[in-house]
């Protein structure tokens, strides 16, 4: 008897949901996790993204372990970190944080690291790391003030969302655009397919079954 495949996204991010939908994948459930995202002393941005994605996946795995309807599901978690050199920029919640981040990014290059962690129905953990490089134009005072007034920066790593108004700031992008948005699609889909999740059946309007 065939079993319907299920996918749990360990996130409440609308951006990650939209990116999965772009790839023809509809999460069966969203399971945001509460973890401490504070970087450790001298922690490398890449290491932070990797660690947090794993911790989110572990937390979601523990939450659904005893739920029969979710026990055989795939769990997908991700974390995105923006850095200038070794300096990790916060997910900005206050306008002064966003202003400081954007002033730092103005006229220079930065890196966007995303850690992906997939837990298979058998409880195996699989990971990928993706890095993109982004260069911003030099921002005028008027541009900075207008962007801060827009509020798009709120809750965003590095204080901006490339898929919004800040896309006009980008001079150059090397690597995955979807990674900068919050979930690198090529690597995510490759990971799912490699672990037996039937991504492409969704393209045909067919539910994934094994």
Secondary structure as UniProt FT lines:
FT   STRAND          7..9
FT   HELIX           14..22
FT   TURN            23..24
FT   STRAND          29..30
FT   TURN            41..42
FT   HELIX           45..64
FT   TURN            65..66
FT   HELIX           68..70
FT   TURN            71..72
FT   STRAND          74..84
FT   TURN            85..86
FT   STRAND          87..89
FT   HELIX           95..105
FT   TURN            106..107
FT   STRAND          109..119
FT   TURN            121..122
FT   STRAND          125..136
FT   HELIX           141..150
FT   TURN            151..155
FT   TURN            158..159
FT   TURN            162..164
FT   HELIX           165..169
FT   STRAND          170..174
FT   HELIX           177..181
FT   HELIX           185..194
FT   TURN            195..196
FT   HELIX           199..204
//
